Amino acid sequence: MRPFTYERATDPHAAVAAASRDGAKFISGGTNLLDLMKLEIERPIHLVDISRLPLKDIEARPDGSLRIGAQASNSDVAADAQVRTRYPVLTQAATYAYEHWEVGQPLYGFIVGATIGRGRIARIDTSN
């Protein structure tokens, strides 16, 4: 893995400003990104941590779409009534992991807390 710098964003505007730097990437839980960095598929020179920002909301938009915050967990997305009704395929994608892990198995706690904004669904990562 190549060297990089790290910064924890204090608010969404600061996060956007920090991520506008050349070679910057957002990180939250970051395991997918870190794996890709180890393989040198991703080579960011600066990581902007958004894990403590208030980005968990799921809200209806005037145009009929939904805005899903980057920090919304897969379980929150799967349980949301608007997502279940309007985007059932997204509900299925968000619950996929739970169908393959059981309480007590390695990584179960990690899977339950996984976020949708930067994880396997956002990247269309089907490995596993």
Backbone hydrogen bonds in HBPLUS format (Angstrom, degrees):
<---DONOR---> <-ACCEPTOR-->    atom                        ^
c    i                          cat <-CA-CA->   ^        H-A-AA   ^      H-
h    n   atom  resd res      DA  || num        DHA   H-A  angle D-A-AA Bond
n    s   type  num  typ     dist DA aas  dist angle  dist       angle   num
A0005-THR N   A0045-ILE O   2.91 MM  40  6.22 156.7  1.97 132.8 137.4     1
A0047-LEU N   A0005-THR O   2.80 MM  42  6.18 159.2  1.85 148.8 154.4     2
A0007-GLU N   A0047-LEU O   2.92 MM  40  6.25 139.7  2.08 156.6 169.3     3
A0049-ASP N   A0007-GLU O   2.76 MM  42  6.05 163.4  1.79 159.5 164.0     4
A0009-ALA N   A0049-ASP O   2.99 MM  40  5.85 160.4  2.03 148.1 153.9     5
A0015-ALA N   A0011-ASP O   3.01 MM   4  6.30 151.1  2.09 153.1 162.3     6
A0016-VAL N   A0012-PRO O   3.02 MM   4  6.31 159.0  2.07 151.0 155.1     7
A0017-ALA N   A0013-HIS O   3.03 MM   4  6.25 161.6  2.06 147.9 153.1     8
A0018-ALA N   A0014-ALA O   2.88 MM   4  6.04 162.0  1.91 148.2 153.2     9
A0019-ALA N   A0015-ALA O   2.88 MM   4  6.02 153.7  1.95 147.6 155.2    10
A0020-SER N   A0017-ALA O   3.24 MM   3  5.29 149.6  2.34  97.9 106.9    11
A0021-ARG N   A0018-ALA O   3.38 MM   3  5.98 168.1  2.40 112.4 115.7    12
A0024-ALA N   A0021-ARG O   3.23 MM   3  5.55 148.4  2.34 138.4 132.5    13
A0045-ILE N   A0023-GLY O   2.79 MM  22  5.17 151.0  1.87 133.6 143.5    14
A0046-HIS N   A0023-GLY O   3.32 MM  23  6.19 151.2  2.41 135.5 129.5    15
A0025-LYS N   A0046-HIS O   2.95 MM  21  6.44 144.8  2.08 156.9 168.0    16
A0048-VAL N   A0025-LYS O   2.85 MM  23  6.10 159.2  1.89 156.2 160.6    17
A0027-ILE N   A0048-VAL O   2.88 MM  21  5.81 148.9  1.98 141.6 137.8    18
A0050-ILE N   A0027-ILE O   2.88 MM  23  6.21 158.3  1.92 164.8 172.1    19
A0034-LEU N   A0030-GLY O   2.80 MM   4  5.89 166.4  1.82 158.5 162.8    20
A0035-ASP N   A0031-THR O   2.93 MM   4  6.03 158.4  1.97 146.4 152.0    21
A0036-LEU N   A0032-ASN O   3.03 MM   4  6.30 160.4  2.07 150.0 155.1    22
A0037-MET N   A0033-LEU O   2.83 MM   4  6.10 142.8  1.96 147.0 158.6    23
A0038-LYS N   A0034-LEU O   2.91 MM   4  6.16 153.8  1.98 149.2 155.4    24
A0039-LEU N   A0035-ASP O   3.14 MM   4  6.45 146.9  2.26 143.1 151.8    25
A0041-ILE N   A0036-LEU O   2.87 MM   5  5.17 151.2  1.95 162.9 161.9    26
A0042-GLU N   A0036-LEU O   3.20 MM   6  5.33 167.0  2.22 109.9 112.5    27
A0040-GLU N   A0037-MET O   2.97 MM   3  4.72 150.7  2.06  97.8 106.9    28
A0053-LEU N   A0050-ILE O   3.10 MM   3  5.46 168.4  2.12 119.9 121.7    29
A0055-LEU N   A0053-LEU O   2.93 MM   2  5.70 128.0  2.20 111.0  95.4    30
A0071-GLN N   A0055-LEU O   2.78 MM  16  5.03 151.1  1.86 141.0 140.9    31
A0069-GLY N   A0057-ASP O   2.82 MM  12  5.25 157.6  1.87 160.2 166.8    32
A0059-GLU N   A0067-ARG O   2.93 MM   8  5.29 160.2  1.97 148.1 153.3    33
A0067-ARG N   A0059-GLU O   2.80 MM   8  5.29 165.7  1.82 157.5 162.2    34
A0061-ARG N   A0065-SER O   2.81 MM   4  5.26 156.6  1.87 162.6 155.8    35
A0064-GLY N   A0061-ARG O   2.98 MM   3  5.48 162.1  2.02 122.3 124.7    36
A0072-ALA N   A0069-GLY O   3.00 MM   3  5.33 166.6  2.02 115.4 118.8    37
A0117-GLY N   A0070-ALA O   3.31 MM  47  3.84 139.6  2.48 126.2 123.7    38
A0116-ILE N   A0072-ALA O   2.98 MM  44  6.08 156.8  2.03 172.8 170.7    39
A0076-ASP N   A0073-SER O   3.08 MM   3  5.09 116.9  2.49  95.1 110.4    40
A0077-VAL N   A0073-SER O   2.96 MM   4  6.28 162.6  1.99 157.6 161.9    41
A0074-ASN N   A0114-ALA O   2.82 MM  40  5.96 154.9  1.89 158.3 158.5    42
A0078-ALA N   A0074-ASN O   2.90 MM   4  6.07 164.3  1.92 151.0 155.6    43
A0079-ALA N   A0075-SER O   3.06 MM   4  6.10 144.4  2.19 139.0 147.4    44
A0080-ASP N   A0076-ASP O   3.09 MM   4  6.11 122.7  2.44 139.1 152.2    45
A0080-ASP N   A0077-VAL O   3.27 MM   3  5.28 146.4  2.39  99.2 108.7    46
A0084-ARG N   A0080-ASP O   2.95 MM   4  6.19 169.0  1.96 158.8 162.3    47
A0085-THR N   A0081-ALA O   3.00 MM   4  6.08 156.3  2.06 146.8 152.4    48
A0086-ARG N   A0082-GLN O   2.91 MM   4  5.87 169.1  1.93 150.1 153.8    49
A0087-TYR N   A0083-VAL O   2.75 MM   4  4.97 149.6  1.84 135.3 144.0    50
A0090-LEU N   A0087-TYR O   3.00 MM   3  5.46 126.7  2.29 111.5 124.3    51
A0091-THR N   A0087-TYR O   3.23 MM   4  6.65 151.9  2.31 147.9 156.3    52
A0092-GLN N   A0088-PRO O   2.97 MM   4  6.28 155.5  2.03 146.2 152.1    53
A0093-ALA N   A0089-VAL O   2.92 MM   4  6.21 158.0  1.97 147.7 153.6    54
A0094-ALA N   A0090-LEU O   2.88 MM   4  6.05 158.9  1.92 150.3 155.8    55
A0095-THR N   A0091-THR O   3.01 MM   4  6.19 140.2  2.18 144.4 154.5    56
A0096-TYR N   A0092-GLN O   3.02 MM   4  5.99 120.0  2.40 141.4 155.2    57
A0098-TYR N   A0095-THR O   3.02 MM   3  5.41 121.9  2.38 108.8 122.9    58
A0099-GLU N   A0096-TYR O   3.10 MM   3  5.39 137.0  2.29 104.4 116.2    59
A0100-HIS N   A0097-ALA O   3.02 MM   3  5.33 155.3  2.08 107.7 115.7    60
A0105-GLN N   A0102-GLU O   2.95 MM   3  5.63 165.6  1.97 142.4 145.8    61
A0108-TYR N   A0105-GLN O   3.17 MM   3  5.68 164.5  2.19 137.2 137.2    62
A0110-PHE N   A0107-LEU O   3.06 MM   3  5.03 117.1  2.47  97.7 113.8    63
A0111-ILE N   A0107-LEU O   2.89 MM   4  6.13 159.5  1.93 162.0 167.3    64
A0112-VAL N   A0108-TYR O   3.00 MM   4  6.27 163.0  2.02 158.9 162.9    65
A0113-GLY N   A0109-GLY O   3.29 MM   4  6.41 150.7  2.38 138.8 145.3    66
A0114-ALA N   A0111-ILE O   3.20 MM   3  5.13 157.7  2.26 101.5 108.3    67
A0123-ARG N   A0119-GLY O   3.06 MM   4  6.25 149.4  2.15 152.0 161.5    68
A0124-ILE N   A0120-ARG O   2.83 MM   4  5.52 109.0  2.34 132.2 147.9    69
A0125-ASP N   A0120-ARG O   2.70 MM   5  4.51 161.4  1.73 137.8 143.5    70
A0124-ILE N   A0121-ILE O   3.17 MM   3  4.83 149.7  2.26  95.3 104.5    71
